[in-house]
């Protein structure tokens, strides 16, 4: 999997506080250096984190770190933009303090699909484990290296971040299970794998379920039912999601204009692409790329 690794910064909090992270379909990690906090996700029970605890979380939904469930949250992006600093000082005067450090991993479009199949939404590594100790040591190395400047320093920091991700995934609490549905299950099925190869090989082609069925040597209804059972979604739904994933990847790279991306992923106009992208992602391509 190819990733772009960055430190998102430090939360230095006192009293009552809350910092939220938007749904972005990337991966965040947090390590509590001092104090404690609660990790909040929609539809899930609060997770209390203490000193030394580490969390690896997919932002398939918004995530909030907070002193308690009632505190009003501050958007992390807005806070960094307003202060122009990744060192976030938040909270009320007095009360208990907490210090939390972390970063984010942005994966390419193909890896996002694999992550959804392989990684749980949340991986919690408790204090005192080998993985937690590795993260602490690597963060110390990252901080020491980050005080330098230049391309060599940036290269070393990124490599250390990647080692940090590997260290977390090597923890004994993480176990990859063969998926019953999804991209990996589709690649293991001879018929579906042929369809997936065609879709990924020519994403801009005006595909239909009938064309894919003929390509795979099956009838339309049988192919559609089989594809949905194995992959988890209908063929055209999968194609649409894949196009949006590739579009997000290209927008992050920033090398192509929105109109060029639209043509790349199979849309005839930039306006049609922008409408579809906003419906799926929740914001316009221009805002996503900002």
Order of alpha helices (4+ residues) and beta strands (2+ residues): beta-beta-beta-beta-beta-beta-beta-beta-alpha-beta-beta-alpha-beta-alpha-alpha-alpha-alpha-alpha-alpha-alpha-alpha-alpha-alpha
